[in-house]
C-alpha cells in the first residue's frame, strides 16, 4: 500500500509518501517546509500567517514528495491528513487540499489525530522499518515490541500518558492541567530572551551549563581553583505534582517560578553563565517530572513497551535520562523512541497512522472537517 500523508496543524507544511507491505514500512519521501524563521520575529506562531504560508507551499511540497518517491498520483492507494488538533486556519489548508486531491485522483481519504501521528512515528524504524520493531536484548535475544504499551507524549500543545492495549486503542491516564511541557519551554525562553522556538534554545544553554559544571568538578578534583562558580546548588526550581497521587502534569507554576527568579535577579540575568544555569535547572525539573510520572505509571499498568512521542521527544537529555531510568528500574520493559527526524511535525507519521487506520475509512469523507480541539479516539469509537 502506498500512502500520501499531509500535515499542516501548525507551522510546518509537510508531505510524505510511505510504502507499507507485509511487515515492512518504507519512507519513500519526507518533505517539510518550515516557517520557524517567519514566526520567530513574533515570538510564536501567528495562525493567519501560518495559513498563508501553508497555502503557498502545500502544492509544491506535495509535488516534491511525489518526485522524491519516484511515483505519480496513480500509484497512491490512500491519502492521510491531519484533521486536528491544531490551529484551525492551518488545518483547513491541509484538509481542503486532501479532500480536493481525493476527489480529483479518486483516492480514499482518512483524517488522523495529530497526536496519533506522533505515537505512530515510533513505527518508522530507520533504515529498515518493520512493523514488529525488533531489537537485541541484553542476552542477545531478539525482543519484540508488544502490547500493552505506555506512551509518554510530550509536545508544544500536549503532555500526556497514554495506555494502549492494542493498536488505536487509547486510554489517557494522565495529562497536563495547564501548560504543556513544550509550551512551558517556549514561555521560559521568552522570559530569558532566548528567542523562538524555546525548546532547542533552552536545551543548548543547558548543555553549556552542564559542560561548565563538569569543568568545575574536574578542576576541583585536581585541587586547582575553579574557573566558574558551581551554580547547581544555587538555583532550585520546583518539580510540580511530582508527588501527586495521579499521573497528571502541571508546568505553569514552574514557568512562573522562572519568571519570579528572573525578576529577583535582574542584574545576574545579564550574566550568560547564570542564564545557562537557569535553563539547565528548568529543563531538569521538567525531565524529572516526566520520568517520575512515566515510571510510576508503568509500575501500575505494567506495559510491555514504553514509547516516547511528540516534538519534545527530540530533547537529547529527556531521551537519554528516560532510557537510563527504564533500564535501571524496569529492565524487563522495551523502550522505544522515534528517530530524531520524525520527532517534530512531519507527514510520514501521519501516513503511517493512516495505514493503521485504513480499515476505519469514512465513506462520507467529503464532509470531513478540521477540528482545532479534536479528541483522541479509540479505533472502535
Secondary structure as GFF3:
##gff-version 3
##sequence-region A 1 381
A	DSSP	beta_strand	2	7	.	.	.	ID=ss1
A	DSSP	beta_strand	12	21	.	.	.	ID=ss2
A	DSSP	beta_strand	24	34	.	.	.	ID=ss3
A	DSSP	alpha_helix	36	40	.	.	.	ID=ss4
A	DSSP	alpha_helix	47	69	.	.	.	ID=ss5
A	DSSP	three_ten_helix	73	75	.	.	.	ID=ss6
A	DSSP	beta_strand	78	84	.	.	.	ID=ss7
A	DSSP	alpha_helix	88	105	.	.	.	ID=ss8
A	DSSP	beta_strand	108	113	.	.	.	ID=ss9
A	DSSP	alpha_helix	114	120	.	.	.	ID=ss10
A	DSSP	three_ten_helix	121	123	.	.	.	ID=ss11
A	DSSP	beta_strand	134	136	.	.	.	ID=ss12
A	DSSP	beta_strand	142	144	.	.	.	ID=ss13
A	DSSP	beta_strand	149	154	.	.	.	ID=ss14
A	DSSP	beta_strand	159	164	.	.	.	ID=ss15
A	DSSP	beta_strand	171	175	.	.	.	ID=ss16
A	DSSP	alpha_helix	181	191	.	.	.	ID=ss17
A	DSSP	alpha_helix	198	221	.	.	.	ID=ss18
A	DSSP	three_ten_helix	231	233	.	.	.	ID=ss19
A	DSSP	alpha_helix	252	264	.	.	.	ID=ss20
A	DSSP	three_ten_helix	268	270	.	.	.	ID=ss21
A	DSSP	alpha_helix	272	301	.	.	.	ID=ss22
A	DSSP	beta_strand	305	309	.	.	.	ID=ss23
A	DSSP	three_ten_helix	311	314	.	.	.	ID=ss24
A	DSSP	alpha_helix	316	329	.	.	.	ID=ss25
A	DSSP	beta_strand	334	337	.	.	.	ID=ss26
A	DSSP	three_ten_helix	340	342	.	.	.	ID=ss27
A	DSSP	alpha_helix	348	356	.	.	.	ID=ss28
A	DSSP	three_ten_helix	358	360	.	.	.	ID=ss29
A	DSSP	three_ten_helix	365	367	.	.	.	ID=ss30
###
